[in-house]
């Protein structure tokens, strides 16, 4: 009885994996669609990418300055905490 239970459980597990693989195959985009999606990403535009780099650099600078200060910026606009 235990052997039959193990065999049925194994078949159910393999069946579930098979169904999952088939669903993944149906849902995932084709190679052509994948290339089209990559082409339309904002990062593919060099001007947009440079703007993103500059914005990230400014944000990192602000975070660095905030980390170096002893002011509690959560309570106001800088200055000593009251």
C-alpha positions, 0 to 999 in steps of 0.5 A: 500500500505504501508503495502504491501511495508513493507511486501515485504521489510521484505521478501527481508531482510529475503531472503538476510540473508538466502542467506548470511547464506547459503553462509557462511555455504558453504564457511566455513571449516569443523571441521576436516579441522579447526583442520588440519589448527590449527595443521599446524600453526607456533604457534603449534611448541614449538620451533618456539613459543619460538623464537617468544616470544624472538623476541617480548621481544627484540622488546619491549625492543627496543621500550621501549628504544626508548620511553625513549630517547629524540633523534630524531631517525627518523633523523639519527642513534641516537645522537643529532638532527642537 
